[in-house]
Each structure stands twice: as structure tokens, then as C-alpha cells.
Amino acid sequence: METQIQAENIWFHYTNENEEAVSPDILRDVSLQVQKGEFVAILGHNGSGKSTLAKHMNAILSPTKGRITVNGIDTKDEERLFEIRSKVGMVFQNPDNQIVATIVEEDVAFGPENLGIPPEEIRIRVDDALKTVRMYSYKEHSPSQLSGGQKQRVAIAGIIAMRPDCIVLDEPTAMLDPQGRVEVMQTIKKLNQEYGITIILITHYMEEAAQANRVVVIDNGEILIDNTPKEVFSHVKQLKDVGLDVPQVTELISLLKEEGIELDSHIIDESECVDVIERLLTM
């Protein structure tokens, strides 16, 4: 597989104009590879460093020590920042902070216009992006008339229209209601599964992380676990020790095991859990 993002022993702390440290180390010797087409969820409690790591992935921040590359390009190469950011799009927690126009289709066109894309191509990209996130029928609406989930899908459409290889989403559902979270997660999975876009999802919702192909847990600026969701969430005590929860299904399995019922700790899917409990009850 092709490596898209590679972090090699990166450290990070904030500095002043004299390059003097003005914060503790927020990232500590982090090494991580993300392959093209992966769907990676990054978990960590508040202040763990997960959002800081996300901002390194499209060169919003640069490591104090170590090296991070995007498609082989060093993010410290200031002459190629535009190229890096056209390959790795970023979606933030609050969609209002990314919406810049008063009409939905104009907002989605903003990024491609900045890339110098011809108007005819922008029209095609805007329509395709809005159809991808199921917001085409709202193209002439004002973003102020949309729900939080719809606004976030418009923000994602704006990134899609720039045709990135990878999208980093920093807690995109944190400000949304349950229905909005479902809508955004459906869009994210579609982009990954149908369009092959690499997804890096920063989240504190365990059920969202369970939908990824891979979960990376960060604690105190260091990678604690990096594995499949089934494997990561089987470490219930370790996750709770660093202030994280687990999916409700995993919690139920863990409680049943504590009562002496032998169950597989790797169950994270609701339907699989129902099947296992149903078999137990009919034995």
C-alpha cells in the first residue's frame, strides 16, 4: 500500500518569536503511518494531543523535532505548503468557522476558486460534491437556514470540491445532535468506501471510532494503542485508566464477563452482541 502520511519521531511544543518553548511538550516522540485509502480514528481525552497531531497532517503546525511527510513532501517545506494542503483537506469542529459565503453553492466553490480551477470545472465539482454529501437540493439556500449536520456536510463538500486525497476531520460531530452525527458519519464512510478518500477522524465518540478500520489512542502526547477497533476496545480497563470510555456494547460485554459469563471481549457490533446473548439464553 502507498503511504500517504508519515510521522517520524515527532515532538511538538509552542514557541515564542525567539524560538523559546512556551508550553510543555504536547506531542512526544510520535511515529505513525497512514496508508492511502485507510479510515483511521484517533482517540484521546481533552489535552491528550490528538487535535495537535491532526493539525500537523496538513501543515497547520510543524513539529519541533522529528519529521512528518505528506505523499513524501516534508511539511516544513514552506514552498510546497499549498501542494500539501490541496492533498490533505481539513474539517473542523464548528462548521460556522468554515462557511464563508451566503449561498451554499458559492461556499463550496470557494476552495476550488482559490486553487485557480477554471469556472466550468468548478461548476462540475460543486455539483458533484453537493450530490456526494446529499445536499444538492440545498445548493441555493443560505447556510444560516441549515441544521448543524447539514452545515457540516456543506463544509465537507467544500473540501471534496478541492479533490484532496485525504480528509482530516477534527471532532466534526462534537457540536451536532444525534441525527446530525449520523448524517456526517454516513458521509464520511461513503467518501472512504466509495471514493477511496483516506479519512482521519479525530473524535471522542467511541461508537464513531468503532466504525473505522483502525483506531489510534493518544495519551499525554504519546501513542498508547494502535490497532483494529475490535482489538483496541477489548482493552476496557486500559482505556478507562486514561479517561476514555468504550462503546456501549463493549461495556455490556465487560460487565457480563465480570459476572463470570464467558464472552468474547472483541465484540463491538450491536447485532453481533444480540446474537451472542440470544445464543446464551437458549443454551
C-alpha positions in Angstrom: 0.0 0.0 0.0 1.0 3.6 -0.6 2.0 5.6 2.5 0.1 8.9 2.5 1.1 10.5 5.8 4.2 9.5 7.8 5.2 11.0 11.1 8.7 10.1 12.3 9.5 10.7 16.0 7.8 14.0 16.1 7.8 16.2 19.1 5.9 19.5 19.5 5.6 22.4 21.8 4.6 26.0 21.2 7.4 28.6 21.0 7.7 32.4 21.0 9.3 34.6 18.4 12.7 33.7 19.9 12.0 30.0 19.4 11.8 29.6 23.2 9.4 27.0 24.5 6.2 28.5 25.9 4.3 25.2 26.6 5.1 21.7 27.7 5.7 19.0 25.0 2.2 18.3 23.6 3.4 15.6 21.3 6.2 13.2 22.5 8.1 11.1 20.0 5.1 10.2 17.9 5.6 7.9 14.9 2.7 7.0 12.7 2.0 5.9 9.2 -1.3 6.3 7.4 -1.8 4.4 4.1 -3.8 5.6 1.2 -7.5 4.6 1.5 -7.4 3.9 5.2 -10.1 5.1 7.7 -8.3 5.9 10.9 -9.9 7.2 14.1 -7.8 9.0 16.7 -9.0 9.0 20.3 -7.7 10.7 23.4 -9.1 12.7 26.3 -9.1 16.5 26.2 -5.5 17.7 26.1 -4.0 14.4 25.0 -2.6 15.9 21.8 -4.9 14.4 19.2 -6.0 17.7 17.7 -2.4 18.9 17.7 -1.5 15.8 15.8 -4.3 16.4 13.3 -3.0 20.0 12.6 0.4 18.5 11.7 -1.2 16.4 9.0 -1.8 19.3 6.7 1.0 21.6 7.9 -1.1 24.0 10.1 1.6 23.1 12.7 5.2 21.8 12.1 7.0 19.5 14.5 9.5 21.0 17.0 11.6 17.8 16.4 11.2 15.0 14.0 9.6 14.9 10.6 6.2 14.5 9.0 5.6 14.0 5.3 2.5 14.0 3.1 2.9 12.0 -0.1 6.6 12.2 0.5 6.6 16.0 0.9 8.1 17.4 4.2 5.6 19.6 5.9 8.4 22.0 6.8 9.0 22.8 3.1 7.2 26.2 3.1 7.4 26.4 -0.7 5.1 23.3 -1.0 2.5 24.1 1.7 -0.1 24.9 -1.0 0.5 21.5 -2.6 0.3 19.7 0.8 -3.0 21.4 1.7 -4.5 20.6 -1.6 -3.8 16.9 -0.9 -5.0 16.9 2.7 -8.2 18.8 3.5 -9.2 19.8 7.0 -12.7 19.9 8.5 -13.0 21.5 11.9 -15.4 21.1 14.9 -17.6 24.1 14.2 -18.9 24.3 10.6 -19.7 28.0 11.1 -16.0 28.7 11.2 -15.5 27.2 7.7 -18.5 28.6 5.9 -17.6 31.9 4.2 -20.4 32.6 1.7 -24.1 33.4 2.0 -25.2 30.8 -0.6 -24.4 27.1 -0.2 -23.0 26.5 -3.7 -20.9 29.7 -3.5 -19.3 28.4 -0.3 -18.5 25.0 -1.9 -16.9 26.9 -4.8 -14.6 29.0 -2.6 -11.8 26.4 -2.3 -11.6 25.4 -6.0 -11.6 29.2 -6.9 -8.6 29.7 -4.7 -6.9 26.8 -6.5 -7.4 28.6 -9.8 -9.7 25.9 -11.2 -11.5 27.0 -14.4 -15.1 28.1 -13.9 -16.6 25.3 -16.0 -14.7 22.7 -13.9 -15.7 24.4 -10.6 -19.4 24.1 -11.7 -18.9 20.4 -12.2 -17.0 19.9 -8.9 -19.5 21.9 -6.8 -22.5 19.9 -8.2 -20.6 16.6 -7.7 -19.6 17.5 -4.2 -23.0 18.5 -3.1 -24.5 15.4 -4.6 -21.9 13.3 -2.7 -23.0 14.7 0.7 -26.7 14.7 -0.3 -27.0 18.5 -0.2 -27.5 19.3 -3.9 -31.2 20.3 -3.4 -30.0 22.9 -0.9 -27.4 24.5 -3.3 -29.2 27.8 -3.5 -30.1 28.0 0.2 -28.4 30.2 2.8 -26.2 28.2 5.2 -27.9 30.1 8.0 -31.1 28.1 7.2 -29.5 24.7 7.6 -29.2 22.4 10.6 -25.8 21.8 12.3 -25.5 18.4 10.5 -26.3 20.0 7.1 -23.8 22.8 7.7 -21.1 20.2 8.5 -21.9 18.3 5.3 -21.6 21.6 3.3 -18.2 22.2 4.9 -17.2 18.6 3.9 -18.5 19.3 0.3 -16.2 22.4 0.2 -13.2 20.1 0.9 -14.4 17.4 -1.5 -14.6 20.0 -4.3 -10.9 20.6 -3.9 -10.4 16.9 -4.7 -8.0 16.0 -1.9 -6.5 12.5 -1.4 -7.1 12.7 2.3 -9.5 14.4 4.7 -8.7 15.1 8.3 -11.8 15.7 10.4 -11.2 17.2 13.9 -14.2 16.3 16.0 -16.7 17.2 13.2 -19.7 15.8 15.1 -18.9 17.4 18.6 -21.5 20.2 18.2 -24.2 18.2 16.5 -27.3 16.4 17.7 -27.6 12.6 17.3 -29.2 12.8 13.9 -26.6 15.3 12.7 -23.8 12.9 13.9 -25.4 10.0 12.0 -25.6 12.1 8.8 -22.0 13.2 9.0 -20.7 9.7 9.7 -22.7 8.3 6.8 -21.0 10.9 4.6 -17.5 10.1 5.9 -17.9 6.4 5.4 -19.2 6.9 1.8 -16.2 9.1 1.0 -13.9 6.3 2.2 -15.7 3.3 0.9 -17.0 4.6 -2.5 -14.4 7.2 -3.4 -11.3 5.8 -1.8 -10.5 9.0 0.1 -8.3 8.5 3.1 -10.1 9.5 6.3 -8.5 10.5 9.6 -11.2 11.2 12.2 -10.5 12.8 15.5 -13.4 12.0 17.8 -14.4 11.4 21.4 -17.4 9.3 20.4 -16.5 5.7 20.8 -19.3 4.4 18.5 -17.8 6.6 15.7 -14.3 5.3 16.3 -15.7 1.7 16.2 -16.7 2.3 12.5 -13.1 3.0 11.4 -10.7 0.3 10.1 -8.1 1.3 12.6 -8.0 3.2 16.0 -5.1 5.1 17.4 -5.2 6.1 21.1 -3.2 9.0 22.3 -2.4 9.8 25.9 -0.2 12.6 27.2 1.2 13.2 23.7 2.2 9.6 23.1 0.6 6.8 21.1 -0.8 4.3 23.6 -2.5 1.8 21.3 -2.7 1.4 17.5 -4.8 -1.4 16.2 -8.2 -2.5 14.9 -11.3 -1.3 16.7 -12.1 -4.8 18.0 -8.6 -5.1 19.5 -8.4 -1.6 20.9 -11.8 -1.7 22.6 -11.1 -5.1 24.2 -8.7 -3.2 26.5 -11.5 -1.7 28.6 -9.5 -1.1 31.8 -6.6 0.4 30.0 -8.8 2.8 28.1 -10.7 3.8 31.3 -7.4 4.4 33.1 -6.6 7.1 30.6 -10.0 8.8 30.9 -11.7 7.2 27.8 -14.9 5.3 27.5 -15.7 2.3 25.3 -18.7 1.6 23.1 -21.9 0.6 25.0 -21.7 -2.9 23.5 -18.2 -3.3 24.8 -19.2 -2.0 28.2 -22.1 -4.6 28.4 -19.8 -7.4 27.4 -17.2 -6.3 30.0 -19.9 -6.2 32.8 -21.2 -9.7 31.8 -17.6 -11.1 31.9 -17.2 -9.6 35.4 -20.2 -11.7 36.4 -18.5 -14.8 35.2 -20.2 -15.2 31.8 -17.6 -16.1 29.2 -17.9 -13.8 26.2 -15.5 -12.6 23.5 -14.0 -9.2 24.6 -13.7 -8.2 20.9 -17.4 -7.8 20.3 -18.2 -4.1 19.3 -21.1 -4.5 17.0 -24.7 -4.4 18.4 -26.1 -7.1 16.1 -23.2 -9.4 17.0 -23.8 -8.8 20.7 -27.5 -9.5 20.3 -26.8 -12.8 18.5 -24.3 -13.9 21.2 -26.6 -13.1 24.1 -29.5 -14.7 22.3 -27.5 -18.0 22.0 -26.6 -17.8 25.7 -30.2 -17.5 26.7 -31.3 -20.5 24.6 -28.5 -22.8 25.8 
